[in-house]
């Protein structure tokens, strides 16, 4: 997603939805902890957006988010 443009709250919610679904089917405790950390990270960014609707996350977060959004789109298209 090299041309990714931040879609705001909707993109973070899409990534959260995918990670929560992945967390629910995961059996490996280490992987569950890693997913839970990412869920917490995404939730923190949502809280920042709720506090300030003009807030835009930093580029490092957006790079990770773009990957999640791409995976979520793939996941939803393959259902």
Biopython code that builds the backbone (N, CA, C, O; Angstrom):
import numpy as np
from Bio.PDB.StructureBuilder import StructureBuilder

atoms = [
    (1, "UNK", "N", (0.836, -1.184, 0.000)),
    (1, "UNK", "CA", (0.000, 0.000, 0.000)),
    (1, "UNK", "C", (0.878, 1.244, 0.000)),
    (1, "UNK", "O", (0.757, 2.088, 0.887)),
    (2, "UNK", "N", (1.736, 1.359, -0.960)),
    (2, "UNK", "CA", (2.655, 2.482, -0.999)),
    (2, "UNK", "C", (1.937, 3.813, -1.207)),
    (2, "UNK", "O", (2.484, 4.861, -0.865)),
    (3, "UNK", "N", (0.756, 3.795, -1.745)),
    (3, "UNK", "CA", (-0.010, 5.017, -1.967)),
    (3, "UNK", "C", (-1.093, 5.206, -0.913)),
    (3, "UNK", "O", (-2.101, 5.868, -1.163)),
    (4, "UNK", "N", (-0.886, 4.630, 0.251)),
    (4, "UNK", "CA", (-1.878, 4.665, 1.311)),
    (4, "UNK", "C", (-2.148, 6.095, 1.765)),
    (4, "UNK", "O", (-1.226, 6.879, 1.993)),
    (5, "UNK", "N", (-3.427, 6.414, 1.890)),
    (5, "UNK", "CA", (-3.859, 7.683, 2.458)),
    (5, "UNK", "C", (-4.694, 7.378, 3.680)),
    (5, "UNK", "O", (-5.653, 6.609, 3.610)),
    (6, "UNK", "N", (-4.336, 7.972, 4.787)),
    (6, "UNK", "CA", (-4.999, 7.729, 6.058)),
    (6, "UNK", "C", (-6.490, 8.021, 5.949)),
    (6, "UNK", "O", (-6.892, 9.126, 5.585)),
    (7, "UNK", "N", (-7.298, 7.027, 6.267)),
    (7, "UNK", "CA", (-8.743, 7.154, 6.197)),
    (7, "UNK", "C", (-9.387, 7.493, 7.528)),
    (7, "UNK", "O", (-10.603, 7.379, 7.681)),
    (8, "UNK", "N", (-8.578, 7.909, 8.491)),
    (8, "UNK", "CA", (-9.104, 8.313, 9.784)),
    (8, "UNK", "C", (-9.580, 7.146, 10.622)),
    (8, "UNK", "O", (-9.076, 6.026, 10.530)),
    (9, "UNK", "N", (-10.552, 7.444, 11.428)),
    (9, "UNK", "CA", (-11.109, 6.486, 12.378)),
    (9, "UNK", "C", (-11.527, 5.176, 11.701)),
    (9, "UNK", "O", (-11.329, 4.097, 12.261)),
    (10, "UNK", "N", (-12.092, 5.267, 10.522)),
    (10, "UNK", "CA", (-12.588, 4.072, 9.823)),
    (10, "UNK", "C", (-11.471, 3.073, 9.548)),
    (10, "UNK", "O", (-11.683, 1.867, 9.666)),
    (11, "UNK", "N", (-10.283, 3.556, 9.183)),
    (11, "UNK", "CA", (-9.165, 2.649, 8.921)),
    (11, "UNK", "C", (-8.710, 1.955, 10.200)),
    (11, "UNK", "O", (-8.424, 0.757, 10.196)),
    (12, "UNK", "N", (-8.646, 2.705, 11.285)),
    (12, "UNK", "CA", (-8.227, 2.107, 12.551)),
    (12, "UNK", "C", (-9.267, 1.094, 13.010)),
    (12, "UNK", "O", (-8.910, 0.028, 13.511)),
    (13, "UNK", "N", (-10.535, 1.411, 12.846)),
    (13, "UNK", "CA", (-11.587, 0.463, 13.228)),
    (13, "UNK", "C", (-11.529, -0.805, 12.379)),
    (13, "UNK", "O", (-11.756, -1.905, 12.883)),
    (14, "UNK", "N", (-11.226, -0.651, 11.095)),
    (14, "UNK", "CA", (-11.107, -1.815, 10.208)),
    (14, "UNK", "C", (-9.960, -2.713, 10.679)),
    (14, "UNK", "O", (-10.103, -3.934, 10.736)),
    (15, "UNK", "N", (-8.827, -2.101, 11.014)),
    (15, "UNK", "CA", (-7.677, -2.860, 11.500)),
    (15, "UNK", "C", (-7.992, -3.523, 12.840)),
    (15, "UNK", "O", (-7.629, -4.677, 13.068)),
    (16, "UNK", "N", (-8.663, -2.795, 13.718)),
    (16, "UNK", "CA", (-9.049, -3.364, 15.013)),
    (16, "UNK", "C", (-9.955, -4.568, 14.842)),
    (16, "UNK", "O", (-9.765, -5.590, 15.502)),
    (17, "UNK", "N", (-10.923, -4.456, 13.976)),
    (17, "UNK", "CA", (-11.858, -5.550, 13.733)),
    (17, "UNK", "C", (-11.106, -6.808, 13.278)),
    (17, "UNK", "O", (-11.372, -7.911, 13.756)),
    (18, "UNK", "N", (-10.175, -6.624, 12.356)),
    (18, "UNK", "CA", (-9.409, -7.754, 11.861)),
    (18, "UNK", "C", (-8.572, -8.374, 12.979)),
    (18, "UNK", "O", (-8.534, -9.596, 13.123)),
    (19, "UNK", "N", (-7.901, -7.530, 13.772)),
    (19, "UNK", "CA", (-7.048, -8.056, 14.834)),
    (19, "UNK", "C", (-7.859, -8.747, 15.929)),
    (19, "UNK", "O", (-7.420, -9.760, 16.474)),
    (20, "UNK", "N", (-9.026, -8.218, 16.253)),
    (20, "UNK", "CA", (-9.881, -8.865, 17.254)),
    (20, "UNK", "C", (-10.323, -10.235, 16.749)),
    (20, "UNK", "O", (-10.306, -11.209, 17.502)),
    (21, "UNK", "N", (-10.715, -10.313, 15.486)),
    (21, "UNK", "CA", (-11.102, -11.609, 14.907)),
    (21, "UNK", "C", (-9.931, -12.585, 14.903)),
    (21, "UNK", "O", (-10.102, -13.766, 15.206)),
    (22, "UNK", "N", (-8.753, -12.096, 14.563)),
    (22, "UNK", "CA", (-7.562, -12.929, 14.569)),
    (22, "UNK", "C", (-7.232, -13.390, 15.990)),
    (22, "UNK", "O", (-6.872, -14.546, 16.209)),
    (23, "UNK", "N", (-7.358, -12.486, 16.934)),
    (23, "UNK", "CA", (-7.099, -12.802, 18.342)),
    (23, "UNK", "C", (-8.033, -13.900, 18.835)),
    (23, "UNK", "O", (-7.628, -14.771, 19.605)),
    (24, "UNK", "N", (-9.278, -13.854, 18.388)),
    (24, "UNK", "CA", (-10.276, -14.827, 18.830)),
    (24, "UNK", "C", (-10.013, -16.243, 18.333)),
    (24, "UNK", "O", (-10.456, -17.206, 18.960)),
    (25, "UNK", "N", (-9.303, -16.388, 17.221)),
    (25, "UNK", "CA", (-9.045, -17.720, 16.676)),
    (25, "UNK", "C", (-7.628, -18.213, 16.958)),
    (25, "UNK", "O", (-7.285, -19.348, 16.625)),
    (26, "UNK", "N", (-6.817, -17.375, 17.562)),
    (26, "UNK", "CA", (-5.423, -17.723, 17.817)),
    (26, "UNK", "C", (-5.299, -18.544, 19.090)),
    (26, "UNK", "O", (-5.941, -18.242, 20.097)),
    (27, "UNK", "N", (-4.466, -19.590, 19.043)),
    (27, "UNK", "CA", (-4.251, -20.450, 20.200)),
    (27, "UNK", "C", (-2.887, -20.249, 20.850)),
    (27, "UNK", "O", (-2.704, -20.609, 22.013)),
    (28, "UNK", "N", (-1.937, -19.686, 20.130)),
    (28, "UNK", "CA", (-0.596, -19.493, 20.646)),
    (28, "UNK", "C", (-0.577, -18.293, 21.594)),
    (28, "UNK", "O", (-0.869, -17.170, 21.185)),
    (29, "UNK", "N", (-0.231, -18.535, 22.861)),
    (29, "UNK", "CA", (-0.289, -17.488, 23.888)),
    (29, "UNK", "C", (0.612, -16.303, 23.565)),
    (29, "UNK", "O", (0.238, -15.159, 23.820)),
    (30, "UNK", "N", (1.772, -16.554, 23.019)),
    (30, "UNK", "CA", (2.696, -15.468, 22.668)),
    (30, "UNK", "C", (2.083, -14.598, 21.572)),
    (30, "UNK", "O", (2.133, -13.370, 21.645)),
    (31, "UNK", "N", (1.516, -15.231, 20.576)),
    (31, "UNK", "CA", (0.894, -14.495, 19.477)),
    (31, "UNK", "C", (-0.305, -13.704, 19.992)),
    (31, "UNK", "O", (-0.520, -12.567, 19.570)),
    (32, "UNK", "N", (-1.079, -14.284, 20.889)),
    (32, "UNK", "CA", (-2.226, -13.573, 21.470)),
    (32, "UNK", "C", (-1.747, -12.312, 22.184)),
    (32, "UNK", "O", (-2.360, -11.254, 22.046)),
    (33, "UNK", "N", (-0.664, -12.414, 22.941)),
    (33, "UNK", "CA", (-0.120, -11.234, 23.627)),
    (33, "UNK", "C", (0.326, -10.163, 22.634)),
    (33, "UNK", "O", (0.102, -8.973, 22.853)),
    (34, "UNK", "N", (0.957, -10.594, 21.541)),
    (34, "UNK", "CA", (1.394, -9.636, 20.517)),
    (34, "UNK", "C", (0.190, -8.952, 19.867)),
    (34, "UNK", "O", (0.201, -7.742, 19.644)),
    (35, "UNK", "N", (-0.825, -9.720, 19.572)),
    (35, "UNK", "CA", (-2.037, -9.143, 18.977)),
    (35, "UNK", "C", (-2.688, -8.180, 19.959)),
    (35, "UNK", "O", (-3.122, -7.094, 19.576)),
    (36, "UNK", "N", (-2.755, -8.579, 21.228)),
    (36, "UNK", "CA", (-3.348, -7.709, 22.247)),
    (36, "UNK", "C", (-2.597, -6.387, 22.364)),
    (36, "UNK", "O", (-3.214, -5.341, 22.563)),
    (37, "UNK", "N", (-1.264, -6.426, 22.241)),
    (37, "UNK", "CA", (-0.468, -5.195, 22.273)),
    (37, "UNK", "C", (-0.824, -4.288, 21.098)),
    (37, "UNK", "O", (-0.937, -3.072, 21.258)),
    (38, "UNK", "N", (-0.999, -4.876, 19.933)),
    (38, "UNK", "CA", (-1.358, -4.086, 18.753)),
    (38, "UNK", "C", (-2.774, -3.521, 18.882)),
    (38, "UNK", "O", (-3.035, -2.389, 18.475)),
    (39, "UNK", "N", (-3.676, -4.306, 19.442)),
    (39, "UNK", "CA", (-5.042, -3.814, 19.677)),
    (39, "UNK", "C", (-4.991, -2.607, 20.603)),
    (39, "UNK", "O", (-5.668, -1.609, 20.355)),
    (40, "UNK", "N", (-4.203, -2.686, 21.658)),
    (40, "UNK", "CA", (-4.069, -1.572, 22.597)),
    (40, "UNK", "C", (-3.469, -0.349, 21.897)),
    (40, "UNK", "O", (-3.893, 0.780, 22.144)),
    (41, "UNK", "N", (-2.486, -0.575, 21.026)),
    (41, "UNK", "CA", (-1.870, 0.521, 20.279)),
    (41, "UNK", "C", (-2.886, 1.214, 19.374)),
    (41, "UNK", "O", (-2.939, 2.442, 19.311)),
    (42, "UNK", "N", (-3.681, 0.425, 18.682)),
    (42, "UNK", "CA", (-4.715, 0.993, 17.807)),
    (42, "UNK", "C", (-5.768, 1.744, 18.625)),
    (42, "UNK", "O", (-6.224, 2.815, 18.225)),
    (43, "UNK", "N", (-6.145, 1.183, 19.755)),
    (43, "UNK", "CA", (-7.148, 1.833, 20.602)),
    (43, "UNK", "C", (-6.633, 3.175, 21.113)),
    (43, "UNK", "O", (-7.395, 4.139, 21.197)),
    (44, "UNK", "N", (-5.350, 3.246, 21.456)),
    (44, "UNK", "CA", (-4.757, 4.503, 21.901)),
    (44, "UNK", "C", (-4.853, 5.564, 20.805)),
    (44, "UNK", "O", (-5.167, 6.722, 21.079)),
    (45, "UNK", "N", (-4.585, 5.165, 19.576)),
    (45, "UNK", "CA", (-4.694, 6.120, 18.465)),
    (45, "UNK", "C", (-6.144, 6.559, 18.256)),
    (45, "UNK", "O", (-6.400, 7.718, 17.928)),
    (46, "UNK", "N", (-7.092, 5.638, 18.443)),
    (46, "UNK", "CA", (-8.509, 6.015, 18.348)),
    (46, "UNK", "C", (-8.862, 7.033, 19.419)),
    (46, "UNK", "O", (-9.588, 7.992, 19.157)),
    (47, "UNK", "N", (-8.350, 6.825, 20.621)),
    (47, "UNK", "CA", (-8.610, 7.772, 21.711)),
    (47, "UNK", "C", (-8.068, 9.158, 21.373)),
    (47, "UNK", "O", (-8.698, 10.167, 21.687)),
    (48, "UNK", "N", (-6.907, 9.206, 20.738)),
    (48, "UNK", "CA", (-6.316, 10.490, 20.345)),
    (48, "UNK", "C", (-7.181, 11.175, 19.289)),
    (48, "UNK", "O", (-7.367, 12.391, 19.329)),
    (49, "UNK", "N", (-7.707, 10.397, 18.349)),
    (49, "UNK", "CA", (-8.579, 10.966, 17.317)),
    (49, "UNK", "C", (-9.879, 11.465, 17.933)),
    (49, "UNK", "O", (-10.391, 12.515, 17.544)),
    (50, "UNK", "N", (-10.413, 10.718, 18.891)),
    (50, "UNK", "CA", (-11.639, 11.150, 19.561)),
    (50, "UNK", "C", (-11.425, 12.451, 20.317)),
    (50, "UNK", "O", (-12.319, 13.296, 20.371)),
    (51, "UNK", "N", (-10.247, 12.614, 20.898)),
    (51, "UNK", "CA", (-9.938, 13.831, 21.645)),
    (51, "UNK", "C", (-9.689, 15.019, 20.719)),
    (51, "UNK", "O", (-9.993, 16.160, 21.067)),
    (52, "UNK", "N", (-9.139, 14.746, 19.545)),
    (52, "UNK", "CA", (-8.811, 15.800, 18.576)),
    (52, "UNK", "C", (-9.024, 15.255, 17.172)),
    (52, "UNK", "O", (-8.134, 14.604, 16.626)),
    (53, "UNK", "N", (-10.194, 15.510, 16.573)),
    (53, "UNK", "CA", (-10.510, 14.962, 15.243)),
    (53, "UNK", "C", (-9.504, 15.332, 14.143)),
    (53, "UNK", "O", (-9.471, 14.673, 13.103)),
    (54, "UNK", "N", (-8.695, 16.359, 14.348)),
    (54, "UNK", "CA", (-7.701, 16.728, 13.335)),
    (54, "UNK", "C", (-6.379, 15.983, 13.528)),
    (54, "UNK", "O", (-5.447, 16.155, 12.742)),
    (55, "UNK", "N", (-6.300, 15.168, 14.557)),
    (55, "UNK", "CA", (-5.077, 14.416, 14.846)),
    (55, "UNK", "C", (-4.769, 13.433, 13.723)),
    (55, "UNK", "O", (-5.655, 12.744, 13.218)),
    (56, "UNK", "N", (-3.486, 13.385, 13.340)),
    (56, "UNK", "CA", (-3.005, 12.410, 12.359)),
    (56, "UNK", "C", (-1.829, 11.681, 12.998)),
    (56, "UNK", "O", (-0.872, 12.322, 13.430)),
    (57, "UNK", "N", (-1.884, 10.353, 13.065)),
    (57, "UNK", "CA", (-0.788, 9.577, 13.652)),
    (57, "UNK", "C", (0.522, 9.779, 12.891)),
    (57, "UNK", "O", (0.534, 10.240, 11.750)),
    (58, "UNK", "N", (1.630, 9.421, 13.558)),
    (58, "UNK", "CA", (2.939, 9.570, 12.918)),
    (58, "UNK", "C", (3.115, 8.558, 11.789)),
    (58, "UNK", "O", (2.352, 7.601, 11.658)),
    (59, "UNK", "N", (4.136, 8.798, 10.986)),
    (59, "UNK", "CA", (4.365, 7.972, 9.791)),
    (59, "UNK", "C", (4.636, 6.515, 10.122)),
    (59, "UNK", "O", (4.218, 5.631, 9.375)),
    (60, "UNK", "N", (5.329, 6.242, 11.231)),
    (60, "UNK", "CA", (5.594, 4.852, 11.607)),
    (60, "UNK", "C", (4.290, 4.105, 11.864)),
    (60, "UNK", "O", (4.117, 2.971, 11.416)),
    (61, "UNK", "N", (3.379, 4.741, 12.583)),
    (61, "UNK", "CA", (2.083, 4.111, 12.848)),
    (61, "UNK", "C", (1.313, 3.933, 11.551)),
    (61, "UNK", "O", (0.712, 2.884, 11.323)),
    (62, "UNK", "N", (1.327, 4.952, 10.700)),
    (62, "UNK", "CA", (0.581, 4.872, 9.440)),
    (62, "UNK", "C", (1.106, 3.758, 8.549)),
    (62, "UNK", "O", (0.333, 3.123, 7.831)),
    (63, "UNK", "N", (2.404, 3.515, 8.585)),
    (63, "UNK", "CA", (2.973, 2.416, 7.794)),
    (63, "UNK", "C", (2.436, 1.075, 8.273)),
    (63, "UNK", "O", (2.064, 0.222, 7.468)),
    (64, "UNK", "N", (2.397, 0.895, 9.590)),
    (64, "UNK", "CA", (1.857, -0.343, 10.162)),
    (64, "UNK", "C", (0.364, -0.443, 9.859)),
    (64, "UNK", "O", (-0.128, -1.498, 9.458)),
    (65, "UNK", "N", (-0.347, 0.656, 10.052)),
    (65, "UNK", "CA", (-1.788, 0.672, 9.809)),
    (65, "UNK", "C", (-2.108, 0.331, 8.364)),
    (65, "UNK", "O", (-3.064, -0.397, 8.099)),
    (66, "UNK", "N", (-1.326, 0.845, 7.431)),
    (66, "UNK", "CA", (-1.598, 0.560, 6.021)),
    (66, "UNK", "C", (-1.528, -0.935, 5.753)),
    (66, "UNK", "O", (-2.317, -1.467, 4.972)),
    (67, "UNK", "N", (-0.582, -1.617, 6.399)),
    (67, "UNK", "CA", (-0.489, -3.071, 6.250)),
    (67, "UNK", "C", (-1.696, -3.775, 6.825)),
    (67, "UNK", "O", (-2.210, -4.723, 6.231)),
    (68, "UNK", "N", (-2.156, -3.313, 7.986)),
    (68, "UNK", "CA", (-3.352, -3.904, 8.592)),
    (68, "UNK", "C", (-4.583, -3.682, 7.721)),
    (68, "UNK", "O", (-5.400, -4.586, 7.546)),
    (69, "UNK", "N", (-4.707, -2.489, 7.184)),
    (69, "UNK", "CA", (-5.864, -2.183, 6.334)),
    (69, "UNK", "C", (-5.832, -3.071, 5.091)),
    (69, "UNK", "O", (-6.865, -3.585, 4.660)),
    (70, "UNK", "N", (-4.655, -3.244, 4.526)),
    (70, "UNK", "CA", (-4.526, -4.104, 3.341)),
    (70, "UNK", "C", (-4.909, -5.546, 3.681)),
    (70, "UNK", "O", (-5.634, -6.196, 2.928)),
    (71, "UNK", "N", (-4.417, -6.040, 4.819)),
    (71, "UNK", "CA", (-4.761, -7.405, 5.234)),
    (71, "UNK", "C", (-6.245, -7.532, 5.542)),
    (71, "UNK", "O", (-6.868, -8.542, 5.215)),
    (72, "UNK", "N", (-6.808, -6.512, 6.168)),
    (72, "UNK", "CA", (-8.243, -6.539, 6.487)),
    (72, "UNK", "C", (-9.064, -6.570, 5.209)),
    (72, "UNK", "O", (-10.058, -7.291, 5.126)),
    (73, "UNK", "N", (-8.654, -5.792, 4.208)),
    (73, "UNK", "CA", (-9.363, -5.809, 2.918)),
    (73, "UNK", "C", (-9.271, -7.186, 2.281)),
    (73, "UNK", "O", (-10.259, -7.699, 1.757)),
    (74, "UNK", "N", (-8.075, -7.791, 2.325)),
    (74, "UNK", "CA", (-7.902, -9.141, 1.775)),
    (74, "UNK", "C", (-8.773, -10.133, 2.537)),
    (74, "UNK", "O", (-9.438, -10.973, 1.931)),
    (75, "UNK", "N", (-8.770, -10.037, 3.855)),
    (75, "UNK", "CA", (-9.535, -10.935, 4.705)),
    (75, "UNK", "C", (-11.030, -10.828, 4.370)),
    (75, "UNK", "O", (-11.715, -11.838, 4.208)),
    (76, "UNK", "N", (-11.516, -9.595, 4.271)),
    (76, "UNK", "CA", (-12.940, -9.374, 3.984)),
    (76, "UNK", "C", (-13.323, -9.817, 2.572)),
    (76, "UNK", "O", (-14.451, -10.257, 2.345)),
    (77, "UNK", "N", (-12.398, -9.705, 1.631)),
    (77, "UNK", "CA", (-12.679, -10.118, 0.254)),
    (77, "UNK", "C", (-12.673, -11.634, 0.088)),
    (77, "UNK", "O", (-13.246, -12.162, -0.865)),
    (78, "UNK", "N", (-12.018, -12.338, 1.025)),
    (78, "UNK", "CA", (-11.919, -13.793, 0.933)),
    (78, "UNK", "C", (-12.941, -14.528, 1.787)),
    (78, "UNK", "O", (-12.887, -15.753, 1.891)),
    (79, "UNK", "N", (-13.855, -13.815, 2.388)),
    (79, "UNK", "CA", (-14.880, -14.464, 3.234)),
    (79, "UNK", "C", (-15.921, -15.121, 2.386)),
    (79, "UNK", "O", (-16.861, -15.716, 2.913)),
]
sb = StructureBuilder()
sb.init_structure("model")
sb.init_model(0)
sb.init_chain("A")
sb.init_seg("    ")
for serial, (resi, resn, name, xyz) in enumerate(atoms, 1):
    if name == "N":
        sb.init_residue(resn, " ", resi, " ")
    sb.init_atom(name, np.array(xyz, "f"), 0.0, 1.0, " ", f" {name:<3s}", serial, name[0])
structure = sb.get_structure()
